[in-house]
Amino acid sequence: MSYIFTLENLSGSVALVTSIIGLFPQVYKSYRTKSTVDISMIMLINYLVCSLAWIVHGMCTNSAFVVYSNVVGTVLSCISIFQKVIYDKNSKKSGRI
């Protein structure tokens, strides 16, 4: 199967890369600092819902790039939400909030 340069492939590649860039630095920083106090849970949940909706849309329109880029966004959102729950709970226990 050959990779054909099209506007769809280019925009899909950009979407995939920007999905990774969107939350990965925050996931890494949160992991490194073990702190998510300044991150909004509402924003994380919104990002998750948005990614899930785009996955459904991509499946309905048979757009692999939409699905793939938003699967990455969904995974990163879930990791961020998990970090937020765990790290905020640990911060409250230690009195850092």
C-alpha positions as CSV (number, residue, x, y, z in Angstrom):
1,M,0.0,0.0,0.0
2,S,1.6,3.2,-1.1
3,Y,1.3,6.5,0.7
4,I,-0.2,9.0,-1.7
5,F,0.3,12.7,-1.0
6,T,-3.1,14.3,-0.7
7,L,-4.6,17.2,1.2
8,E,-6.4,14.7,3.3
9,N,-3.2,12.9,4.2
10,L,-1.4,16.1,4.9
11,S,-4.1,17.6,7.1
12,G,-4.5,14.2,8.9
13,S,-0.8,14.1,9.6
14,V,-1.0,17.6,11.0
15,A,-4.0,16.6,13.2
16,L,-2.1,13.6,14.5
17,V,1.0,15.5,15.4
18,T,-0.9,18.4,17.0
19,S,-3.0,15.9,19.1
20,I,0.2,14.6,20.5
21,I,1.6,18.1,21.1
22,G,-1.6,19.2,22.6
23,L,-1.5,17.3,25.9
24,F,1.8,15.3,25.9
25,P,3.9,18.2,27.4
26,Q,1.3,18.6,30.2
27,V,1.3,14.8,30.9
28,Y,5.1,14.8,31.1
29,K,5.2,17.8,33.3
30,S,2.6,16.5,35.6
31,Y,4.4,13.2,35.9
32,R,7.7,14.9,36.6
33,T,6.3,17.3,39.2
34,K,3.5,15.1,40.6
35,S,1.3,18.2,40.6
36,T,-1.8,19.0,38.7
37,V,-3.2,21.7,41.0
38,D,-3.2,24.4,38.2
39,I,-5.0,22.1,35.6
40,S,-8.7,22.4,35.2
41,M,-10.6,19.1,35.4
42,I,-13.4,20.6,33.3
43,M,-10.9,21.3,30.5
44,L,-9.6,17.8,30.7
45,I,-13.1,16.3,30.6
46,N,-14.0,18.6,27.7
47,Y,-10.9,17.5,25.8
48,L,-11.9,13.9,26.4
49,V,-15.5,14.3,25.3
50,C,-14.4,16.3,22.2
51,S,-11.9,13.6,21.2
52,L,-14.5,10.8,21.7
53,A,-17.0,12.8,19.5
54,W,-14.4,13.2,16.8
55,I,-13.6,9.4,16.9
56,V,-17.3,8.7,16.4
57,H,-17.4,11.3,13.6
58,G,-14.3,9.8,12.0
59,M,-15.8,6.3,12.1
60,C,-19.0,7.5,10.5
61,T,-17.2,9.2,7.7
62,N,-14.5,6.5,7.3
63,S,-11.7,9.0,8.1
64,A,-8.8,7.1,9.5
65,F,-6.8,10.2,10.3
66,V,-9.6,11.7,12.3
67,V,-9.9,8.5,14.3
68,Y,-6.2,8.0,14.8
69,S,-5.4,11.5,15.9
70,N,-8.3,11.5,18.3
71,V,-7.5,8.1,19.8
72,V,-4.1,9.7,20.7
73,G,-6.0,12.7,22.2
74,T,-8.3,10.3,24.1
75,V,-5.5,8.4,25.6
76,L,-3.6,11.5,26.6
77,S,-6.8,13.0,28.1
78,C,-7.4,9.8,30.1
79,I,-3.8,9.9,31.4
80,S,-4.2,13.5,32.4
81,I,-7.5,12.9,34.2
82,F,-6.0,10.0,36.0
83,Q,-3.0,12.1,37.0
84,K,-5.3,14.9,38.2
85,V,-7.3,12.6,40.4
86,I,-4.2,10.9,41.9
87,Y,-2.0,13.9,42.3
88,D,-4.6,16.2,43.7
89,K,-5.6,13.5,46.2
90,N,-2.0,13.1,47.3
91,S,-1.6,17.0,47.5
92,K,-4.7,17.2,49.8
93,K,-3.3,14.4,52.0
94,S,0.1,16.2,52.4
95,G,-1.5,19.6,52.8
96,R,0.0,21.1,49.7
97,I,-3.3,22.5,48.4
